[in-house]
């Protein structure tokens, strides 16, 4: 006598249940793999607020014999705009570097565009009309004469320019790149802060061809080491320039590099004009 056979409908039901379980398992594996891929996907870097803006600089990076790494924006002086910031530079929609010394919201270095201080009224404390307390090296672009110079002044009143409506002046501390025998005494007389400390530093330098370099180093170095690095890296004859504010204020915005210092707000920046 033969064994009873399983009804066909029950056999198909068992087969469907088995296939359904297999399909569910496969879908679960695919879901797990998809979640893992999402978790392992690198975060997309946020775009900088200045990315893609028209600009007129040439980016140069160099390392000196003393291992000081310089990040430089080479520009024409007529493409420089001195302006207030009052934020970390990374949050400013402009290319450029930090400017002069400040305390709180007061600007302690000359920063003048066409005879107008960038941070207040002419003659007001903290406006950018003065190098506070001391006569200090101030880099001046005379737009009418087409000439760059470093002048040691205490205020905008003392600047020697051809046309008061066509110039800019950025205060700092004299580098005396043409006077090796004078620079240390001059930096002492102009009260260069923390000259012997290992700090991030920034500067503004030009040569006889009229090219201007906006320079920042994230390398911790003394003022002398930074100055030597500038002499190594900046090309041309008759170079001259100034030290700008340094340490955590040493900040740079460029497509090629972003240097944030310690991300402190800075009162003033040296911006590069937008030009296609």
C-alpha positions, 0 to 999 in steps of 0.5 A: 500500500503506497504512502499518502502524498502531500496535497499540492496546495500545501506543497506550494504554500511551503515553497512560497514561505521558503522563497519569501524568507529567502527574499526577505533575507536578501533584502535585509542584507542589501539594506544593511550594506546600503546603510554601511555605505552611507555611514562610511561615505566621507562628509562633503566639505562645505564650500567656503564663502569666498569660493568662486569669487572673481579675483586677481591674485597669483597664489605662491607657496614656498618653504625657506631654508629655515623651514618656514612655509610661506603662503603668498598672494601676489597682486597688483597694488591697485587691486588691494582693498583695505576693509573692516572684517570684525570676524574670523577671515574665513567667514568673510566673502573676500580673498586676502589676509589679515591687516594691522594690529587691534585691540577689541574693536579698535584698530591700532594701525593705519588703514586708510583708503583714499584718505578715509580710515576704514574703521571710523571717522578721520581723527577718531581713536581706533578708526585706522587713522593712527598707528597708536602710540608709536611712529611705525612702518606704513606701506603706502600705495600712491595711485597717481604716482604709481609708487609703493613705499614704506613711510614711518608715521604716527597718523594719516596726516603725515603720509606723503602722497601725490593725491589724497583721493588716490592712495591707500596706506597699511600700517605695521612694523618696518621690515627694512629688507634693504637695511640689514644693519638697521632692521632690529633697532628699527623693529625695537623702536617701533615696538614689534610685539613678541619678536623673539617668540615662536609665533605665526606671522604675516606681512606685506612686501613689494619689489621694484617691479611694483608687485605686491605680496600678501604673506602669511605663515602658519609655521611658528617662527621668530620675527627674524626667521620670518624676515629671512624666509621673506628674503628667500622667497619673494623675488625681485630687486629693492624689496621692502615691506612691513610686518602685520599683526601675527599669532592667531590673527595670521589668517588667509583666504584663497582658493588654494589654501585657507589659514585660520590662525586661531579663528579669532575675529580680526578688525581689519583685512587686506582684501583682493579686488574681485576682477575676472 
